[in-house]
């Protein structure tokens, strides 16, 4: 087939016979080089191998797509999530918010000290002759704790005692002279003036005798004061001198404490003082005693604020029969303040906390509603806590442990006959 030079080239007919003739060209003709056209016409030969590869790729892609659509493990449409089961509740799992008179706990902390303690001092000067007791040893009232050298004091007492005897003898003689001169005066053997002189001498002897007795008593007291005795039963807390040391009057010897009765000194904000009363109970713990709780009672309230603060010190009497508490220990606890007026309250079991935020589960229209709340200070041992925001009287809250993230769930309350035990538990809620 030939074309004139410059003539437009039209596609080959698609008849099968002509296509086979084109593909059966002589072997010597190269692709794109067979020149069967006049006037420079040409055509391009299609590589059969490339055509076969293209067909194979298309077939593979189609087969893969068909296999994926036929895989039973791949659902065509996701099934809807199963509906959550309702939360089953009993009557004892629900508490009603209502007004109550509750106890409020006021946090406090402070140091513990012995209620009775004393620093014993020497009343006389001299050398410490005896001091055998050391820190931690117990003594009874009247026991000898220390003794100062008494040799000089004993000599002074002996001298004063002798002076008393001399004064007594002088007094006896003066009394005898007075009695004789009185008789002579009555018989007119002596003048009135002479008798008065005798009477004056007698009065002087009486005064001298009394002075001697007083000086002897002072010497005796000094001798007794050289022996330092325990004024009460207790424990030696500090020994301040050693045997052989020279001491002067008013020198400190030992510190004695009674651990059977302690006092907790705590600072209370002045704004809370109107609620504090003598006799109110205090519960506290001390480090090192684990979960052991100690109890005390407000005994005194300071009438003025502490220096450089707006707090007022209160003093709490703490019985310590086993002497477990020691002076200087640090205590943390709470003072139980009685509410003067009823307040809206909720069971502490209903209050939950998450990330520092308190909330409760409220039952409304058979659904569980998570409701944030603001509550007052919580008191250990108190079943209820004051509600300051978030709830109203009559709201029903869930006190049972139903797990987390139950907001929006349906709740079903079992209506069964309430037993006596259940009634008691409902009342406590």
C-alpha positions in Angstrom: 0.0 0.0 0.0 1.5 3.3 -1.0 0.6 7.0 -0.2 1.4 10.0 -2.1 4.0 12.4 -0.6 2.3 14.9 1.6 -0.9 13.0 1.9 -2.5 12.6 5.3 -1.9 9.3 7.1 -5.0 7.5 8.2 -5.1 4.6 10.7 -4.7 1.1 9.4 -7.9 -0.8 9.0 -8.5 -3.1 12.0 -9.2 -6.1 10.0 -7.4 -9.3 11.3 -5.9 -10.2 8.0 -4.1 -7.0 7.5 -2.8 -7.0 11.1 -1.3 -10.5 10.6 0.4 -9.3 7.4 2.0 -6.4 9.2 3.3 -8.6 12.1 4.7 -11.2 9.6 7.2 -8.8 8.0 10.5 -10.2 6.8 13.2 -10.8 9.4 15.5 -8.3 7.8 13.2 -5.4 8.5 14.0 -3.6 11.8 11.5 -1.9 14.1 10.6 1.5 12.7 12.9 1.0 9.7 10.7 -0.8 7.1 10.1 1.6 4.4 7.2 0.6 2.3 5.9 4.1 1.7 6.7 6.4 -1.0 7.4 10.0 -0.3 9.0 9.3 3.2 5.9 7.7 4.9 6.7 5.4 8.0 5.0 3.4 10.8 6.0 1.9 14.3 5.9 -1.8 15.1 4.3 -2.8 18.5 6.5 -5.2 20.7 4.4 -8.3 21.5 6.4 -9.0 24.7 5.5 -5.6 26.2 1.9 -6.1 25.4 1.8 -9.5 27.1 3.4 -8.0 30.3 0.9 -5.2 30.4 -2.0 -7.6 30.1 -0.6 -9.8 32.9 -0.3 -6.8 35.3 -3.8 -5.7 34.7 -5.1 -9.3 35.3 -3.2 -9.6 38.6 -4.6 -6.3 39.9 -8.1 -7.4 39.0 -7.6 -10.8 40.7 -6.4 -9.2 43.9 -9.3 -6.8 44.1 -11.7 -9.8 43.6 -10.0 -11.7 46.4 -10.2 -8.8 48.9 -13.9 -8.4 48.2 -14.5 -12.1 48.8 -12.5 -12.2 52.2 -15.1 -13.1 54.9 -12.9 -11.7 57.7 -13.4 -8.1 56.4 -16.9 -7.0 57.3 -18.5 -4.7 54.9 -20.2 -2.6 57.5 -19.2 -2.3 61.2 -21.7 -3.8 63.6 -23.3 -1.4 66.1 -21.9 -1.5 69.7 -23.8 -3.7 72.1 -26.0 -1.7 74.5 -24.5 -1.3 78.1 -26.1 -3.5 80.8 -28.0 -1.5 83.5 -26.3 -1.0 86.9 -28.0 -3.2 89.5 -28.5 -1.4 92.9 -30.1 -2.3 96.2 -31.9 0.1 98.5 -28.9 0.2 100.8 -26.7 1.5 98.0 -28.6 4.8 97.9 -28.5 7.7 100.4 -30.7 10.8 100.5 -29.2 14.3 100.9 -30.8 16.0 103.9 -30.1 18.5 106.7 -28.2 17.2 109.7 -26.3 18.4 112.7 -22.8 17.1 112.1 -19.4 17.4 113.7 -16.8 19.5 111.8 -13.2 18.7 112.2 -10.7 21.6 112.6 -7.2 20.4 111.6 -4.5 21.3 114.0 -0.9 20.4 114.9 1.5 21.2 117.6 4.1 20.0 120.1 3.6 17.7 123.0 5.1 18.5 126.4 4.8 17.0 129.9 2.0 18.7 131.8 4.2 18.7 135.0 7.9 19.4 134.7 10.4 21.2 136.9 14.1 22.2 136.9 15.4 21.5 140.4 17.9 24.0 141.7 20.3 24.0 144.7 19.2 26.3 147.5 22.7 26.4 149.1 26.2 26.7 147.9 28.9 24.1 148.1 30.3 21.0 146.4 28.0 18.4 144.9 28.6 15.4 147.0 26.1 12.9 145.6 24.3 12.7 142.2 23.8 9.1 141.0 20.7 9.5 138.9 21.0 9.9 135.1 18.6 10.8 132.2 15.7 8.3 131.8 15.7 7.0 135.4 12.5 7.2 137.3 12.1 8.5 140.8 9.4 8.7 143.4 8.2 11.7 145.3 10.7 12.3 148.2 13.6 10.3 146.8 17.1 11.9 147.2 18.3 13.2 143.8 21.5 15.1 144.9 23.3 16.1 148.0 25.6 19.1 148.5 28.5 18.9 151.0 27.0 19.5 154.4 30.1 19.8 156.6 30.1 23.6 156.8 26.3 23.7 157.1 26.4 21.1 159.9 29.0 23.2 161.8 26.8 26.3 161.4 23.9 24.4 162.8 25.8 23.1 165.7 26.9 26.6 166.6 23.4 28.0 166.4 22.1 25.1 168.5 24.7 25.9 171.2 23.7 29.6 171.1 20.1 28.5 171.7 21.2 26.6 174.8 23.1 29.6 176.1 20.2 31.9 175.5 17.9 29.5 177.3 20.2 29.5 180.3 20.4 33.3 180.3 16.6 33.4 180.1 16.2 31.1 183.1 18.5 33.2 185.2 16.8 36.4 184.2 13.4 34.9 185.1 14.7 33.8 188.5 16.1 37.3 189.3 12.9 38.9 188.3 10.8 36.6 190.6 13.1 37.3 193.6 13.1 41.1 193.0 9.4 41.1 192.8 9.2 39.6 196.3 11.8 42.1 197.6 9.8 44.9 196.1 6.7 43.7 197.8 8.6 43.7 201.2 10.0 47.2 200.4 13.5 46.0 200.5 14.3 47.3 196.9 13.1 50.3 195.1 10.7 50.3 192.1 13.6 51.4 189.9 15.7 48.4 190.8 12.8 46.0 190.0 12.2 47.6 186.6 15.9 47.1 185.7 15.5 43.4 186.6 12.3 43.2 184.5 14.1 44.8 181.5 16.9 42.3 181.8 14.4 39.5 181.7 12.7 40.9 178.6 16.2 41.1 176.9 16.9 37.5 177.7 13.6 36.4 176.2 14.4 38.3 173.0 17.9 36.8 172.8 16.5 33.3 173.2 14.0 33.8 170.4 16.8 35.2 168.1 19.0 32.2 168.9 16.1 29.8 168.1 15.4 31.6 164.8 19.1 31.4 163.8 19.2 27.7 164.6 16.1 27.1 162.4 17.8 28.9 159.5 20.9 26.7 160.0 18.7 23.6 160.1 16.8 24.6 156.9 20.2 25.2 155.1 21.3 21.8 156.3 18.1 20.2 155.0 18.3 22.1 151.7 21.6 20.6 151.0 19.7 17.4 150.2 17.7 17.8 146.9 14.6 15.6 146.8 12.1 14.8 144.1 9.0 17.0 144.5 6.9 14.6 142.5 7.2 11.2 140.9 8.7 11.4 137.4 11.6 10.8 135.2 15.0 12.5 135.0 15.0 14.4 131.7 18.3 16.2 132.0 21.3 16.2 134.4 22.9 19.6 134.5 25.9 19.1 137.0 28.3 16.4 137.9 29.5 15.2 141.3 32.4 17.3 142.6 31.3 20.5 140.9 30.9 23.6 142.9 27.4 25.1 142.9 26.0 28.3 144.2 22.5 29.0 145.5 20.0 28.8 142.6 22.2 26.6 140.4 20.3 24.1 138.2 20.8 20.5 139.1 18.4 18.3 137.1 15.2 18.6 135.1 12.3 16.3 136.2 9.2 15.5 134.1 6.0 13.6 134.7 5.0 11.6 131.6 1.7 10.3 132.9 -0.1 13.5 131.8 0.9 15.4 128.7 -0.3 18.6 127.1 -0.6 19.3 123.4 0.0 23.0 122.5 -1.6 23.9 119.2 -2.3 27.1 117.4 -5.8 27.8 116.2 -6.8 30.6 113.7 -8.5 33.4 115.6 -11.5 33.2 113.3 -12.2 29.6 114.6 -11.9 30.4 118.3 -15.6 31.2 118.7 -16.3 27.6 117.9 -13.7 26.2 120.4 -14.9 25.2 123.8 -13.2 23.8 126.9 -13.9 20.1 127.0 -14.1 19.5 123.2 -12.4 16.3 122.0 -9.2 16.1 120.0 -7.9 13.1 118.0 -4.3 13.1 116.7 -1.5 10.9 115.6 2.2 11.0 116.2 4.9 9.9 113.8 6.4 6.5 114.6 3.2 5.0 116.1 1.6 3.9 112.8 -2.2 4.0 112.9 -2.4 4.5 116.7 -4.7 7.4 117.5 -4.4 9.4 120.7 -7.2 11.4 122.3 -7.2 14.5 124.4 -9.5 17.3 125.6 -9.3 21.0 125.4 -8.3 22.2 128.8 -7.4 25.9 128.4 -7.6 28.6 125.8 -5.1 31.5 125.7 -6.8 34.9 126.0 -4.4 36.6 123.5 -3.0 35.8 120.1 0.5 34.4 119.8 3.4 36.8 118.9 3.5 37.9 115.3 0.5 35.8 114.3 -3.2 35.8 114.3 -3.4 32.4 115.9 -4.4 31.6 119.5 -2.8 28.8 121.5 -5.0 26.2 123.0 -3.8 23.6 125.5 -5.1 20.0 125.2 -4.8 17.6 128.1 -3.6 14.1 126.9 -3.6 11.1 129.3 -0.4 9.1 128.8 -0.7 6.1 131.2 1.9 4.0 129.4 4.3 6.9 129.0 4.4 6.2 125.2 4.4 9.9 124.3 7.5 11.9 125.0 8.1 15.6 125.4 8.8 17.5 122.1 7.0 15.0 119.8 5.0 16.5 116.9 1.3 15.7 116.6 -1.2 16.2 113.8 -4.9 15.8 114.3 -8.3 17.4 114.4 -10.5 19.2 116.9 -14.1 18.1 116.7 -16.4 21.2 116.4 -20.1 20.6 116.9 -22.3 22.3 114.4 -24.7 24.8 116.0 -27.2 24.7 113.2 -28.3 21.8 110.8 -26.5 21.8 107.5 -27.1 20.1 104.2 -25.1 16.8 104.4 -24.2 13.8 102.3 -22.8 10.5 103.2 -19.0 10.5 103.0 -19.2 7.1 101.2 -20.9 8.9 98.2 -18.1 11.4 97.7 -15.5 10.4 95.2 -12.4 12.3 94.1 -10.6 12.6 90.8 -7.7 14.9 90.1 -8.5 17.0 93.1 -12.2 17.4 92.2 -15.0 15.9 94.3 -18.1 14.4 92.7 -21.0 12.1 93.4 -23.2 9.9 91.3 -26.8 11.2 91.5 -29.7 8.9 90.5 -32.1 10.9 88.3 -34.9 9.4 86.1 -33.3 5.9 86.4 -30.0 7.3 85.1 -26.7 7.9 86.8 -25.6 11.5 86.6 -22.0 12.5 87.6 -22.4 15.7 89.6 -19.4 17.9 90.9 -19.8 19.0 94.5 -18.1 21.2 97.0 -18.0 19.7 100.5 -16.7 21.0 103.9 -13.8 19.5 105.9 -14.1 15.7 106.3 -14.0 14.3 109.8 -12.5 11.0 110.6 -15.2 8.8 112.1 -18.0 11.1 111.0 -20.5 9.4 108.5 -21.6 12.6 106.8 -19.9 15.7 105.4 -21.4 19.2 104.8 -22.4 19.9 101.2 -21.7 23.5 100.2 -22.5 23.4 96.5 -23.8 20.9 93.8 -26.6 19.1 95.6 -30.1 19.8 96.9 -32.2 18.3 99.7 -33.8 15.2 98.5 -31.2 14.2 95.9 -30.5 10.5 95.9 -26.8 9.6 95.7 -25.1 6.3 95.2 -22.9 5.1 98.1 -22.0 1.7 96.6 -18.8 1.1 94.7 -20.0 0.8 91.1 -16.7 1.5 89.5 -15.5 4.4 87.4 -17.0 6.2 84.4 -20.6 5.2 85.0 -22.1 8.6 84.0 -25.1 8.2 81.8 -25.6 4.5 82.6 -29.1 3.2 83.4 -29.6 2.2 87.0 -32.1 -0.4 88.2 -33.0 -0.5 91.9 -34.0 -3.9 93.1 -37.3 -3.7 95.0 -37.0 -6.4 97.6 -38.3 -6.7 101.1 -36.1 -4.7 103.5 -34.7 -6.7 106.3 -33.9 -5.4 109.8 -30.1 -5.3 109.0 -30.8 -3.4 105.7 -33.0 -0.9 107.5 -30.1 -0.3 109.9 -27.7 0.3 107.1 -30.1 2.6 105.3 -30.4 4.6 108.4 -26.6 4.9 108.7 -26.4 6.2 105.1 
